[in-house]
């Protein structure tokens, strides 16, 4: 018989050859240093030099078990291991699965005797702490758990999590059984969640999150600051509690439809606070899908832009309203007059443009100063506004000039009482301090529609012209623009312009009609007859254009041209040996 035994380690299943004379010393496993047996030694297999069949069977069984263990370890999402801390402070890994290469970048066989290569892979900032947690677990035999970083030679860093159970060994060492796995993705996700939570909590914009049924599940601090609602007050509610009365159901349905179709809506919205006041919000609503793509939540982010809207309205007011009187200015008047013309055309009604100029206002300014003049303008603008009907417009063009637009007149006669009342209120004395200011109004009126098509600017010019007629007629009255007279004047003006152009472009001709003695047949002279070779109307007789220039300086110019043309023709005849008298 052999004087040695083959003992299978109960921990790492390695076969140890132990001399018989060493059994009393209770030897440890040569690989993992775990005691091969405690108390009475158990001989699992003995062999003789002559017959090792049973030993081979055991080895085959152990190899099969080892392969099964490695197969199992390869499917575990991490590294399985045994780690021993010796009494002298050195350490090693009696067992580590193949995943150790992914976790530490070292091979399991490199740390069987010495764990230094594994600890060298720890991030320098974490290495001491990991040692301390292991020591603490060894002292208390409490479960070891830690998260730390591993740094690879190429600079790549991963986060790992380890957990193992310690066991005190008879030789004074501590043996841990556990696993370590890569948690880099989890840490990254957790960091993203922490960042998102910080943004959610500290964002200056209000954030509201609902479930798929639009019930509020969370709000942030800014939401409470802006709306006045505490978080507990809105949980389980719907965003309808923020709706103002500025929109109808159709508007909110449009927003909801956009969310359903595009998973997104952005715009400005007036909302209601808890105290009932309203605020303008710049709002973005986004649908948040789950992994399968189904809508799981809706997230709304908004900021309070009330101050900005008020500033914008103030700028618009400055751009469109007179600062002194608060009335629409020239720019807004033009816009409203164009709208009024379109409305009048659609409704088949009439409108009046009333140009108002204050008589004697300059005298008030000169006598009492501009401050009094400004107050007078403010008082009169209020008085004249009160005379107008709802829907009418009174605007200040500047200085002491105002324009009123009277709309929806079934007949132009409806405007007469309003015109009379405007003249009346403008002439009423206005006490300002110690001064009693008195002015009157000269008013020009033009109406729409007219026989000819006309635009807003032309209507305004007509009313302006009519106002000057009112001033010339004695002031403190109104004058209606005469469209027929204006049309006649325009026709005359256009005719004079055409004649002047014809004269400049050589379009006039002289025809000569000879005078003959009927008894002798002698040519006694010639009568010069002027004609106009019009480029569009053909040859025109004097009756079609001479009446226009009668008593007009242009008539002198045409007469001068006629005489010069006749004299030129006579000189031509004289040189040809012919002589005759002329008449025109």
URWOKA-V85568 format. One record per pair of residues at least 24 apart in sequence whose ideal C-beta (glycine too) atoms are under 7 Angstrom apart, sorted by the first residue. I is the first residue (numbers start at 1). J is the second residue. D is the distance in whole Angstrom. If there is no record, write none. Layout:
i:j:d
I:J:D
I:J:D
//
This chain:
i:j:d
1:48:6
2:47:6
2:48:6
2:49:6
5:43:6
5:46:6
6:45:5
6:47:6
6:55:6
7:36:5
7:44:6
8:44:5
8:58:7
8:62:7
9:34:6
9:36:6
11:94:7
12:94:6
12:95:6
13:62:5
13:65:6
13:66:6
15:59:7
15:62:7
28:171:6
31:94:6
31:112:7
32:82:7
32:94:3
32:95:7
33:84:6
33:94:7
33:173:7
34:169:7
34:175:7
35:170:5
70:97:7
70:98:7
73:97:4
73:98:7
73:99:7
74:98:6
76:179:7
77:181:6
78:179:5
78:180:6
78:181:3
79:103:5
79:179:6
79:180:5
79:181:7
80:179:5
81:178:7
81:180:7
82:175:6
82:176:7
82:177:6
83:115:7
83:164:7
83:176:5
84:173:5
84:175:5
85:134:7
85:138:6
85:173:6
85:174:5
86:173:5
87:172:4
87:173:6
91:115:4
93:118:7
102:182:7
103:150:7
103:160:6
103:180:5
103:182:7
104:150:6
105:152:5
121:150:5
121:151:7
122:148:6
122:150:6
123:148:7
123:149:4
123:150:7
123:151:5
123:157:6
137:166:5
138:166:6
138:174:4
141:166:5
141:168:6
144:176:6
147:183:7
158:182:6
158:184:5
159:183:5
159:184:5
159:187:4
205:301:5
205:302:6
205:303:5
206:302:5
207:299:7
207:301:5
208:239:7
208:300:4
209:297:6
209:299:5
210:239:7
210:297:6
210:298:5
211:297:6
212:295:5
212:296:6
212:297:7
214:238:5
214:239:7
214:298:7
226:279:7
226:304:5
227:273:5
227:274:6
228:273:5
228:274:4
228:275:6
229:274:5
239:300:7
242:271:4
242:272:6
243:272:6
244:270:5
244:271:6
244:272:5
244:278:5
246:270:5
259:285:6
259:287:6
263:287:4
279:304:5
279:306:5
280:305:5
280:306:5
280:309:4
281:305:7
322:396:4
324:374:6
324:377:6
324:378:6
325:377:6
325:378:6
325:381:4
325:396:5
327:381:6
327:394:6
327:395:5
327:396:5
328:393:6
328:395:4
329:395:6
329:396:7
330:395:7
330:397:5
332:395:7
333:393:7
333:395:4
333:403:6
334:456:6
336:393:5
336:405:6
337:405:6
337:456:4
338:456:5
340:405:5
340:407:5
341:448:6
341:456:6
343:407:7
344:407:7
344:448:6
347:408:7
349:408:5
349:409:6
349:410:6
350:409:4
350:411:7
350:412:5
350:447:6
350:448:7
351:405:7
351:406:6
351:407:5
351:409:6
351:448:5
352:406:4
352:409:6
352:412:7
352:415:5
352:445:6
352:447:5
353:403:7
353:405:6
353:446:5
353:459:5
353:460:6
353:463:4
354:403:7
354:404:4
354:406:7
354:419:7
354:443:6
354:445:5
354:463:7
355:403:6
355:443:7
355:444:4
355:463:4
355:464:5
355:466:7
355:467:4
356:402:4
356:403:7
356:404:7
356:422:7
356:441:5
356:443:5
357:400:6
357:401:5
357:441:7
357:442:5
357:467:5
358:400:4
358:426:7
358:439:5
358:441:6
359:439:6
359:440:4
359:441:7
359:442:6
359:475:4
359:476:6
360:438:7
360:439:4
360:440:6
361:400:4
361:439:5
364:437:5
364:439:7
368:435:5
372:432:5
372:433:7
372:435:6
372:437:7
375:432:5
376:430:6
376:432:6
376:437:5
379:430:5
380:426:6
383:425:4
384:422:6
384:425:6
384:426:7
387:418:6
387:421:5
387:422:6
387:425:6
388:418:7
403:460:7
412:447:5
419:443:6
419:445:7
419:478:5
423:476:6
423:477:7
423:478:7
427:476:6
440:475:6
440:476:4
441:476:7
442:467:6
442:470:4
442:471:4
442:475:5
442:477:7
443:467:6
443:470:6
443:478:4
444:469:7
444:470:6
444:479:6
444:481:7
445:478:6
445:480:5
445:481:7
446:481:4
450:483:5
451:483:7
492:548:6
495:548:5
496:548:6
496:552:7
496:554:6
499:545:6
499:548:7
499:549:6
499:554:6
500:554:6
502:532:6
503:557:6
503:558:6
503:561:6
507:532:6
507:533:5
507:534:7
508:532:6
508:561:6
509:533:6
510:562:7
510:565:5
510:566:6
510:569:7
512:569:7
523:580:6
524:580:7
524:581:7
525:580:4
525:581:3
525:582:6
525:583:7
526:580:5
526:582:6
527:583:5
527:584:7
528:562:7
528:566:5
528:582:6
528:584:4
530:562:6
//
